[in-house]
């Protein structure tokens, strides 16, 4: 009798330089805090943002475009942003 083999691959979770849960903070304040929190980051660092503000699906991608940062993942309430 032959044993069944299973191939399993595990994908490692990305390593975030910053992991910030902004909770229900309004987008205006979130964007100000993002500017401050991105200052010490190096090019290529990943920032994980959790924000439950209802405007975030529009505001966070717009902020990334304006600041020329790469939005890697956007699935409300979680956003992954790469430092430029």
N, CA, C and O atoms as a GROMACS GRO file, in nm:
protein
  336
    1UNK      N    1   0.084  -0.117   0.000
    1UNK     CA    2   0.000   0.000   0.000
    1UNK      C    3   0.089   0.124   0.000
    1UNK      O    4   0.183   0.135   0.079
    2UNK      N    5   0.058   0.215  -0.087
    2UNK     CA    6   0.139   0.336  -0.102
    2UNK      C    7   0.083   0.449  -0.016
    2UNK      O    8  -0.038   0.472  -0.013
    3UNK      N    9   0.174   0.518   0.056
    3UNK     CA   10   0.130   0.629   0.141
    3UNK      C   11   0.108   0.754   0.057
    3UNK      O   12   0.184   0.783  -0.035
    4UNK      N   13   0.006   0.828   0.090
    4UNK     CA   14  -0.022   0.953   0.020
    4UNK      C   15   0.072   1.061   0.074
    4UNK      O   16   0.095   1.071   0.195
    5UNK      N   17   0.123   1.140  -0.014
    5UNK     CA   18   0.207   1.252   0.027
    5UNK      C   19   0.134   1.382  -0.005
    5UNK      O   20   0.064   1.394  -0.106
    6UNK      N   21   0.152   1.474   0.081
    6UNK     CA   22   0.090   1.604   0.057
    6UNK      C   23   0.198   1.710   0.050
    6UNK      O   24   0.289   1.713   0.132
    7UNK      N   25   0.186   1.794  -0.047
    7UNK     CA   26   0.277   1.907  -0.060
    7UNK      C   27   0.209   2.029  -0.001
    7UNK      O   28   0.105   2.073  -0.051
    8UNK      N   29   0.267   2.083   0.102
    8UNK     CA   30   0.211   2.204   0.160
    8UNK      C   31   0.315   2.313   0.152
    8UNK      O   32   0.432   2.292   0.183
    9UNK      N   33   0.271   2.427   0.112
    9UNK     CA   34   0.360   2.542   0.108
    9UNK      C   35   0.305   2.646   0.202
    9UNK      O   36   0.185   2.671   0.207
   10UNK      N   37   0.393   2.704   0.275
   10UNK     CA   38   0.352   2.808   0.368
   10UNK      C   39   0.411   2.939   0.321
   10UNK      O   40   0.530   2.948   0.290
   11UNK      N   41   0.329   3.038   0.316
   11UNK     CA   42   0.374   3.170   0.278
   11UNK      C   43   0.394   3.250   0.405
   11UNK      O   44   0.302   3.268   0.485
   12UNK      N   45   0.515   3.298   0.421
   12UNK     CA   46   0.546   3.377   0.540
   12UNK      C   47   0.475   3.511   0.532
   12UNK      O   48   0.466   3.572   0.425
   13UNK      N   49   0.426   3.555   0.644
   13UNK     CA   50   0.362   3.687   0.650
   13UNK      C   51   0.468   3.794   0.629
   13UNK      O   52   0.583   3.776   0.670
   14UNK      N   53   0.432   3.903   0.565
   14UNK     CA   54   0.530   4.008   0.544
   14UNK      C   55   0.579   4.065   0.677
   14UNK      O   56   0.508   4.062   0.778
   15UNK      N   57   0.699   4.116   0.674
   15UNK     CA   58   0.756   4.178   0.793
   15UNK      C   59   0.731   4.328   0.785
   15UNK      O   60   0.777   4.394   0.691
   16UNK      N   61   0.659   4.381   0.882
   16UNK     CA   62   0.625   4.522   0.881
   16UNK      C   63   0.720   4.600   0.971
   16UNK      O   64   0.747   4.558   1.084
   17UNK      N   65   0.769   4.712   0.922
   17UNK     CA   66   0.852   4.801   1.004
   17UNK      C   67   0.763   4.866   1.110
   17UNK      O   68   0.807   4.889   1.223
   18UNK      N   69   0.639   4.896   1.072
   18UNK     CA   70   0.542   4.956   1.165
   18UNK      C   71   0.408   4.887   1.145
   18UNK      O   72   0.367   4.859   1.033
   19UNK      N   73   0.342   4.860   1.255
   19UNK     CA   74   0.210   4.800   1.254
   19UNK      C   75   0.124   4.887   1.346
   19UNK      O   76   0.139   4.881   1.468
   20UNK      N   77   0.035   4.967   1.288
   20UNK     CA   78  -0.040   5.066   1.365
   20UNK      C   79  -0.189   5.046   1.348
   20UNK      O   80  -0.240   5.043   1.235
   21UNK      N   81  -0.259   5.034   1.459
   21UNK     CA   82  -0.405   5.026   1.458
   21UNK      C   83  -0.458   5.162   1.501
   21UNK      O   84  -0.452   5.199   1.618
   22UNK      N   85  -0.511   5.237   1.403
   22UNK     CA   86  -0.563   5.371   1.430
   22UNK      C   87  -0.707   5.368   1.481
   22UNK      O   88  -0.764   5.472   1.512
   23UNK      N   89  -0.764   5.250   1.490
   23UNK     CA   90  -0.900   5.237   1.543
   23UNK      C   91  -1.001   5.315   1.462
   23UNK      O   92  -1.004   5.307   1.339
   24UNK      N   93  -1.085   5.392   1.531
   24UNK     CA   94  -1.190   5.470   1.467
   24UNK      C   95  -1.151   5.617   1.450
   24UNK      O   96  -1.237   5.703   1.428
   25UNK      N   97  -1.021   5.645   1.460
   25UNK     CA   98  -0.972   5.782   1.442
   25UNK      C   99  -1.014   5.832   1.304
   25UNK      O  100  -1.013   5.756   1.207
   26UNK      N  101  -1.051   5.959   1.294
   26UNK     CA  102  -1.092   6.018   1.167
   26UNK      C  103  -0.977   6.025   1.069
   26UNK      O  104  -0.861   6.034   1.108
   27UNK      N  105  -1.009   6.021   0.940
   27UNK     CA  106  -0.906   6.017   0.836
   27UNK      C  107  -0.812   6.138   0.840
   27UNK      O  108  -0.692   6.124   0.815
   28UNK      N  109  -0.864   6.255   0.871
   28UNK     CA  110  -0.777   6.372   0.878
   28UNK      C  111  -0.664   6.351   0.977
   28UNK      O  112  -0.548   6.378   0.947
   29UNK      N  113  -0.698   6.304   1.095
   29UNK     CA  114  -0.597   6.278   1.197
   29UNK      C  115  -0.508   6.160   1.159
   29UNK      O  116  -0.388   6.162   1.187
   30UNK      N  117  -0.566   6.058   1.097
   30UNK     CA  118  -0.487   5.943   1.052
   30UNK      C  119  -0.381   5.989   0.953
   30UNK      O  120  -0.265   5.947   0.963
   31UNK      N  121  -0.418   6.073   0.858
   31UNK     CA  122  -0.322   6.117   0.756
   31UNK      C  123  -0.210   6.200   0.817
   31UNK      O  124  -0.095   6.187   0.776
   32UNK      N  125  -0.241   6.284   0.915
   32UNK     CA  126  -0.137   6.360   0.985
   32UNK      C  127  -0.043   6.265   1.058
   32UNK      O  128   0.079   6.280   1.051
   33UNK      N  129  -0.099   6.167   1.128
   33UNK     CA  130  -0.018   6.070   1.200
   33UNK      C  131   0.067   5.986   1.104
   33UNK      O  132   0.181   5.951   1.136
   34UNK      N  133   0.011   5.952   0.987
   34UNK     CA  134   0.088   5.874   0.889
   34UNK      C  135   0.213   5.951   0.848
   34UNK      O  136   0.322   5.893   0.840
   35UNK      N  137   0.198   6.078   0.821
   35UNK     CA  138   0.314   6.160   0.782
   35UNK      C  139   0.423   6.150   0.887
   35UNK      O  140   0.540   6.131   0.854
   36UNK      N  141   0.386   6.163   1.013
   36UNK     CA  142   0.484   6.156   1.122
   36UNK      C  143   0.543   6.016   1.137
   36UNK      O  144   0.663   6.002   1.159
   37UNK      N  145   0.460   5.916   1.125
   37UNK     CA  146   0.506   5.778   1.146
   37UNK      C  147   0.592   5.727   1.031
   37UNK      O  148   0.670   5.633   1.049
   38UNK      N  149   0.580   5.787   0.913
   38UNK     CA  150   0.662   5.746   0.800
   38UNK      C  151   0.801   5.809   0.801
   38UNK      O  152   0.892   5.758   0.735
   39UNK      N  153   0.820   5.917   0.874
   39UNK     CA  154   0.950   5.988   0.874
   39UNK      C  155   1.069   5.898   0.903
   39UNK      O  156   1.167   5.905   0.829
   40UNK      N  157   1.066   5.814   1.007
   40UNK     CA  158   1.186   5.735   1.036
   40UNK      C  159   1.205   5.612   0.947
   40UNK      O  160   1.307   5.544   0.958
   41UNK      N  161   1.110   5.582   0.860
   41UNK     CA  162   1.118   5.460   0.780
   41UNK      C  163   1.218   5.474   0.666
   41UNK      O  164   1.241   5.583   0.614
   42UNK      N  165   1.275   5.361   0.629
   42UNK     CA  166   1.369   5.353   0.518
   42UNK      C  167   1.294   5.313   0.390
   42UNK      O  168   1.185   5.256   0.396
   43UNK      N  169   1.352   5.343   0.275
   43UNK     CA  170   1.294   5.304   0.147
   43UNK      C  171   1.270   5.153   0.146
   43UNK      O  172   1.360   5.074   0.179
   44UNK      N  173   1.150   5.115   0.108
   44UNK     CA  174   1.114   4.974   0.100
   44UNK      C  175   1.050   4.917   0.226
   44UNK      O  176   0.996   4.806   0.222
   45UNK      N  177   1.055   4.990   0.337
   45UNK     CA  178   0.991   4.943   0.460
   45UNK      C  179   0.840   4.933   0.439
   45UNK      O  180   0.781   5.015   0.369
   46UNK      N  181   0.780   4.832   0.501
   46UNK     CA  182   0.635   4.815   0.493
   46UNK      C  183   0.568   4.864   0.620
   46UNK      O  184   0.615   4.841   0.731
   47UNK      N  185   0.457   4.932   0.600
   47UNK     CA  186   0.378   4.989   0.708
   47UNK      C  187   0.241   4.924   0.700
   47UNK      O  188   0.176   4.927   0.595
   48UNK      N  189   0.196   4.866   0.810
   48UNK     CA  190   0.062   4.806   0.813
   48UNK      C  191  -0.029   4.897   0.893
   48UNK      O  192  -0.004   4.923   1.011
   49UNK      N  193  -0.133   4.944   0.830
   49UNK     CA  194  -0.230   5.035   0.892
   49UNK      C  195  -0.364   4.964   0.903
   49UNK      O  196  -0.413   4.905   0.807
   50UNK      N  197  -0.422   4.973   1.022
   50UNK     CA  198  -0.560   4.930   1.043
   50UNK      C  199  -0.637   5.057   1.078
   50UNK      O  200  -0.604   5.125   1.175
   51UNK      N  201  -0.737   5.089   0.999
   51UNK     CA  202  -0.821   5.205   1.028
   51UNK      C  203  -0.965   5.171   0.991
   51UNK      O  204  -0.993   5.120   0.883
   52UNK      N  205  -1.054   5.200   1.083
   52UNK     CA  206  -1.195   5.166   1.061
   52UNK      C  207  -1.278   5.284   1.015
   52UNK      O  208  -1.400   5.274   1.004
   53UNK      N  209  -1.213   5.397   0.988
   53UNK     CA  210  -1.284   5.514   0.940
   53UNK      C  211  -1.349   5.482   0.805
   53UNK      O  212  -1.286   5.423   0.718
   54UNK      N  213  -1.475   5.522   0.788
   54UNK     CA  214  -1.547   5.488   0.665
   54UNK      C  215  -1.491   5.557   0.541
   54UNK      O  216  -1.517   5.512   0.429
   55UNK      N  217  -1.415   5.664   0.558
   55UNK     CA  218  -1.356   5.734   0.443
   55UNK      C  219  -1.223   5.673   0.400
   55UNK      O  220  -1.171   5.709   0.294
   56UNK      N  221  -1.167   5.584   0.478
   56UNK     CA  222  -1.035   5.527   0.450
   56UNK      C  223  -1.022   5.463   0.311
   56UNK      O  224  -0.918   5.481   0.248
   57UNK      N  225  -1.121   5.389   0.261
   57UNK     CA  226  -1.104   5.329   0.128
   57UNK      C  227  -1.080   5.432   0.017
   57UNK      O  228  -1.024   5.398  -0.088
   58UNK      N  229  -1.121   5.555   0.038
   58UNK     CA  230  -1.093   5.661  -0.059
   58UNK      C  231  -0.969   5.741  -0.021
   58UNK      O  232  -0.887   5.773  -0.107
   59UNK      N  233  -0.956   5.772   0.108
   59UNK     CA  234  -0.849   5.860   0.155
   59UNK      C  235  -0.711   5.797   0.154
   59UNK      O  236  -0.614   5.862   0.116
   60UNK      N  237  -0.699   5.674   0.195
   60UNK     CA  238  -0.567   5.611   0.204
   60UNK      C  239  -0.504   5.593   0.065
   60UNK      O  240  -0.387   5.629   0.048
   61UNK      N  241  -0.575   5.540  -0.034
   61UNK     CA  242  -0.515   5.533  -0.168
   61UNK      C  243  -0.479   5.671  -0.224
   61UNK      O  244  -0.376   5.686  -0.290
   62UNK      N  245  -0.562   5.771  -0.198
   62UNK     CA  246  -0.532   5.906  -0.246
   62UNK      C  247  -0.406   5.960  -0.178
   62UNK      O  248  -0.322   6.020  -0.245
   63UNK      N  249  -0.392   5.938  -0.047
   63UNK     CA  250  -0.273   5.982   0.025
   63UNK      C  251  -0.147   5.915  -0.031
   63UNK      O  252  -0.043   5.979  -0.044
   64UNK      N  253  -0.158   5.788  -0.064
   64UNK     CA  254  -0.044   5.716  -0.121
   64UNK      C  255  -0.005   5.774  -0.257
   64UNK      O  256   0.114   5.791  -0.285
   65UNK      N  257  -0.104   5.804  -0.339
   65UNK     CA  258  -0.073   5.864  -0.471
   65UNK      C  259  -0.005   5.999  -0.454
   65UNK      O  260   0.095   6.027  -0.521
   66UNK      N  261  -0.058   6.084  -0.368
   66UNK     CA  262  -0.005   6.219  -0.348
   66UNK      C  263   0.137   6.214  -0.291
   66UNK      O  264   0.223   6.294  -0.331
   67UNK      N  265   0.163   6.121  -0.200
   67UNK     CA  266   0.294   6.113  -0.136
   67UNK      C  267   0.388   6.017  -0.210
   67UNK      O  268   0.501   5.995  -0.166
   68UNK      N  269   0.341   5.963  -0.320
   68UNK     CA  270   0.419   5.870  -0.403
   68UNK      C  271   0.466   5.746  -0.327
   68UNK      O  272   0.576   5.695  -0.350
   69UNK      N  273   0.382   5.698  -0.239
   69UNK     CA  274   0.408   5.573  -0.169
   69UNK      C  275   0.326   5.463  -0.236
   69UNK      O  276   0.220   5.488  -0.292
   70UNK      N  277   0.376   5.342  -0.229
   70UNK     CA  278   0.312   5.230  -0.295
   70UNK      C  279   0.211   5.164  -0.201
   70UNK      O  280   0.247   5.120  -0.092
   71UNK      N  281   0.086   5.159  -0.244
   71UNK     CA  282  -0.017   5.087  -0.169
   71UNK      C  283  -0.012   4.942  -0.215
   71UNK      O  284  -0.050   4.909  -0.327
   72UNK      N  285   0.036   4.856  -0.127
   72UNK     CA  286   0.058   4.715  -0.160
   72UNK      C  287  -0.069   4.632  -0.145
   72UNK      O  288  -0.096   4.543  -0.225
   73UNK      N  289  -0.146   4.663  -0.042
   73UNK     CA  290  -0.267   4.586  -0.011
   73UNK      C  291  -0.371   4.681   0.047
   73UNK      O  292  -0.340   4.759   0.137
   74UNK      N  293  -0.491   4.673  -0.001
   74UNK     CA  294  -0.600   4.757   0.052
   74UNK      C  295  -0.727   4.674   0.058
   74UNK      O  296  -0.794   4.652  -0.043
   75UNK      N  297  -0.757   4.629   0.176
   75UNK     CA  298  -0.882   4.557   0.201
   75UNK      C  299  -0.932   4.606   0.337
   75UNK      O  300  -0.890   4.559   0.442
   76UNK      N  301  -1.024   4.703   0.330
   76UNK     CA  302  -1.070   4.772   0.451
   76UNK      C  303  -1.105   4.673   0.560
   76UNK      O  304  -1.184   4.581   0.537
   77UNK      N  305  -1.050   4.689   0.677
   77UNK     CA  306  -0.982   4.804   0.737
   77UNK      C  307  -0.830   4.796   0.733
   77UNK      O  308  -0.764   4.872   0.804
   78UNK      N  309  -0.772   4.706   0.652
   78UNK     CA  310  -0.626   4.685   0.653
   78UNK      C  311  -0.562   4.739   0.525
   78UNK      O  312  -0.609   4.713   0.414
   79UNK      N  313  -0.453   4.813   0.544
   79UNK     CA  314  -0.379   4.873   0.433
   79UNK      C  315  -0.230   4.851   0.455
   79UNK      O  316  -0.179   4.874   0.565
   80UNK      N  317  -0.160   4.806   0.351
   80UNK     CA  318  -0.015   4.788   0.357
   80UNK      C  319   0.045   4.893   0.264
   80UNK      O  320   0.008   4.901   0.147
   81UNK      N  321   0.136   4.971   0.317
   81UNK     CA  322   0.195   5.081   0.240
   81UNK      C  323   0.346   5.067   0.244
   81UNK      O  324   0.406   5.044   0.349
   82UNK      N  325   0.408   5.082   0.126
   82UNK     CA  326   0.555   5.073   0.118
   82UNK      C  327   0.615   5.212   0.114
   82UNK      O  328   0.570   5.298   0.038
   83UNK      N  329   0.716   5.234   0.196
   83UNK     CA  330   0.785   5.363   0.201
   83UNK      C  331   0.858   5.388   0.069
   83UNK      O  332   0.918   5.297   0.011
   84UNK      N  333   0.853   5.511   0.024
   84UNK     CA  334   0.922   5.545  -0.103
   84UNK      C  335   1.069   5.562  -0.083
   84UNK      O  336   1.142   5.590  -0.178
   0.00000   0.00000   0.00000
